Amino acid sequence: MEAKDIFQKLKERFGEAILELNDEVLQPFIKIAPDKTNQIAQFLRDEDDLKFDFLMCLSGVDLGENLGVVYHLYSMKLNHKIVLKTEVSKEHPHVHTVTDIWRTADWHEREAYDLLGIHFVDHPDLRRILLPEDWEGHPLRKDYKPPKEWHGIPVTISEEEENDSVE
């Protein structure tokens, strides 16, 4: 099934929650409303002529003013792909989890939470996965400023040390 067909099917079912189709790129994508991600994911997985049974990748992205979540989906049964994208504000970065649809989303969502601060509503175990629980901030945000130390351990490299490592 082509991206435009998937877009049309979603638009018929979810209306205003289906925001945009871009099929002029190498990996066509459909932009969706963040408050409908779970319902749309369920439909994409369960609908007989879609059967997106495999979440290949879920990534968090800092888009400047907003944060984004990108879902790469594949149907092993029907051999077609689609990319979904959604955006949330940095002030209210909440997207509903898809771990109940695709179990593999568990650690992907935890990584996006840890490194970007995207909160996945109803995630079964939303906690940091790469950084310590008491780490402040989210290192993949463009406005992130790393601390000089953590519990007395130097975190950032001084300019002098950085220059020494280049030589």
N, C-alpha and C positions, 0 to 999 in steps of 0.2 A: 504494500500500500504506500502511496506517495504522501509526502508531508502535507500537501494541500487537502488530500482526502481525510487525513487524520485531523487536521485543523477544522475542516467542515463538520466532521462527526462530533468533535468536542464543542464547537460553536453551537450546534443544534442542541446538545445536551446541557451545556453550562452557560450559554449566552454571554453575558457581560464579563464573566470570570476568565474568558479566553480573550486575551488582549491583542495579540499580534502574531502573525506568521512571517518568518523570513526564510524563504526558500531560494534565495539568491546567493547563498553561501555554501561552502563545502559540506557543512553539517547543518541542514535545515533545522530551525528551532521554532518552538511555539512559546510565547510568553504568556504566563498565567498569573492570576491573582493569588497572593500568598495565603489567603484565608481558605482557599479551596484546594490546596495541594493534595491533601489526603483523599478527598472525594474524586478528584481527577485521576490520581494514581490508581485508585481502586477500579475505576471505570476502564482505564487503559489496560490494566492487568486482566480483568474479568470479561470484557466484551469479546464475543466470539471472533469477530473479524479484526481484532487488534492484538490480543493475547501478549502484551508486553510482560513477559514472565521473568525478565532478567534486568536488574539495575546494574549496568556496567560500571558506572561511576557517579558519585555525588560530590560536588565541589562547592565550597564557599568562595566568594570573590568580593573584594573591596572595590566598589565601582566609583569611589569618590564620595559623593553625598550619601549614597545608599550602599547596602550590602546585597549581594545576590546569591542565589543557590541555583546550581545547574545540575540537571538530572539527565544522564545519558541512558536511554532505554533501548532494549533489544527484544525482539520476539524470536526465540529459538524455533518455535513451531512454524511461524509464518515468514521468518527471515526478513524482517524489516526493522528499521531503526528510527528513532526520533529523539530530539533533545528538547527538554522543557527548561524554561528559565523563569525565575520569579525574583522580585526585588522587594526589600523591606528597608525602612529608614533605620539609621544607626541609633536613633533615640528609642525605637520600639522594634528591635530585630526579632520578631516572632514569626515562625513558620511551623505549621503542623507537621509532626513526624510522619515518615512513611515506613517506619520499622515494622509496623503491623502488615504492610503490603509486601515489602521486600526486606527480609531479615538482615541482609547484607548492609542495609543503610545504617545499622547500629553504630559501627565505628566511624563511618564516614561523617555522620551527623555529629558525633562526639568531637571529631577533629575540627569541623567547621565551628563548633561551639568553643572549643579550646583556643583556636588560633584567631578567630574573627569575632567571637561573641554572639553568634547567631543562636537563639534559643529555640529549640525544637519542642514545641508544645506536645505533651503526653509521651515524650521519649521515655522508655522504661529505665534508663540509667544514665541520665545526662550529667556527666562530670568530665573533668579534664582527662585527656588521654595521653598527652605528650608532656605537659608541664605539671609541676607540683600544684596541688589544690590551692595553696596560698599565694600563687603567682598573681601579680597584679597586671591587668591589661591583657590585650590580645595582639600578639606579635605580627600577625599578617595584616593588621589594619594600617593603612597608609599614614595615619597620624600617630602611630605608636612610638613612644619614646622609651627605649630600654632603660631599666634601672642601672645604676652604677654597681650595685651589689645586691645579693640576695642572701640573707642570714650570714652576713660577713664574708661571703664568697664573691670575689669580683666577677661581674657579669660582662661589662663592656671592656673593650681593649682601649688603653690610652693611646693618644696619637703617637707617643714615643714608641710604644710597643708595636703599633701598627707599622710605623716606618721601619723598625728593625726587622719585621717579618718580610718586608718587601725586598730588602737587600739581599 
